[in-house]
Amino acid sequence: MSFRQTPSTTTVFIASPHCIDMAPDEGVGGRIDAAVARVFSRRLPDAEGLPQYVAPLPAWLENVGLRLAWPIALVNLVGTLFGFWYYAGRPLNTAPPLVEGQLGAAPLAAYPLIPDSPVATMFIGLSLVAWRLDWDVQWLHMLGFFGCIKLGLWTPYVQLVLNGPGGVPLWLYWFLVLSHLAMALEALLIHRYASFSVASVAVAVAWYGFNDIVDYFVPVLDGPHHTWLRAEPIVAAGQFDHSVLAHDLAAGWAVVLTLTATFLALATRVEKVKRQA
C-alpha cells in the first residue's frame, strides 16, 4: 500500500487599502485615529506615499482630519460667517471712524476681494463637503488648497510681525493667529482626495494672482481691497497710504505664498502622475 502526501497549502488574504477602515497601531497617533474611527468611521482614500515635501503630515493625522471632514467643514463655514462679520463690523481708524467696517467702506463689487480669509475658509469647507458627497469639483479643491496655504500663513505673519495686538483683545489676537495656522494644516489633507489637475491649479492661480494684483498693485475698484494693516494710515475714507514699508512687506509675502502654493500644487500633481505610471 502506498501513501500519497498532499502538500499543505496556506491561504494568505491581503486586504485592499480601500477595505481598511481602522488604521494599524502606530503608537499614540494610531490609537488616536482608532478612537476617532469608532465614532467617525469612513473608508478613506488611499495614502499614496507622496514625499514629505508635499505631504508632510503623518498618515494617522491625515486620517483623523479626513474622518472629521463634516465637523471641520462646519467649523470652517461658521468661521466664514464670523469673518464676514469681522470685516463688516470692525471700525477703521479714520477721522471720523468708519463704523461700518472695511466692507462698508468699499463698493459691493469689491466684496469678494476683501475678506480673503473668510473666503478661503468657505472654499475649504465646501471642498470637504463636496468630497464627502462625491462631487467632482477639482477647481473648488484647488481654491481651498491655495486659500488655506496662502491666508493660513499670511495672516500670522502680518499679525505677529507687522500688526501686533494693538487694540485687538488678546484672546481674539491669538485666536486669529492660531486659527489661521490651522488653515494651513487643513490644506495638507486635500492631496488625499483631489487630483491636482493642471486646469484646476490654473483656476486657483488666476484667482489668487488676481487678488494679489488688486490688493497691492493695481486697485481696480474704489475702497480698501487688502486686509487693513495697522501701520498703514488712512488718509481718507477707505483710502490707505500704501507708501509705508508694511504695505510692501505684506505684498511681498502674499506673492511669495501664491508662488509657494503654485509650486506645491504642481509638485503634488507630478508626484501623483509618477505613481500612476
Stockholm file with secondary structure:
# STOCKHOLM 1.0

chainA/1-277         MSFRQTPSTTTVFIASPHCIDMAPDEGVGGRIDAAVARVFSRRLPDAEGLPQYVAPLPAWLENVGLRLAWPIALVNLVGTLFGFWYYAGRPLNTAPPLVEGQLGAAPLAAYPLIPDSPVATMFIGLSLVAWRLDWDVQWLHMLGFFGCIKLGLWTPYVQLVLNGPGGVPLWLYWFLVLSHLAMALEALLIHRYASFSVASVAVAVAWYGFNDIVDYFVPVLDGPHHTWLRAEPIVAAGQFDHSVLAHDLAAGWAVVLTLTATFLALATRVEKVKRQA
#=GR chainA/1-277 SS CCCCCCCCCCCCCCCCGGGCCSCCCCTHHHHHHHHHHHHSCCCCCCCCCCCTTTCCSCHHHHHHHHHTHHHHHHHHHHHHHHHHHHHHHCCBCCSSCBTTHHHHTSCGGGGGGSCHHHHHHHHHHHHHHHHHTTCCCHHHHHHHHHHHHHHHHHHHHIIIIIICSTTSCHHHHHHHHHHHHHHHHHHTTGGGTCCCCHHHHHHHHHHHHHHHIIIIICCCSSSCCSCCCTTSCEEETTEECTTSHHHHHHHHHHHHHHHHHHHHHHHHHHHHHHHHC
#=GC SS_cons         CCCCCCCCCCCCCCCCGGGCCSCCCCTHHHHHHHHHHHHSCCCCCCCCCCCTTTCCSCHHHHHHHHHTHHHHHHHHHHHHHHHHHHHHHCCBCCSSCBTTHHHHTSCGGGGGGSCHHHHHHHHHHHHHHHHHTTCCCHHHHHHHHHHHHHHHHHHHHIIIIIICSTTSCHHHHHHHHHHHHHHHHHHTTGGGTCCCCHHHHHHHHHHHHHHHIIIIICCCSSSCCSCCCTTSCEEETTEECTTSHHHHHHHHHHHHHHHHHHHHHHHHHHHHHHHHC
//
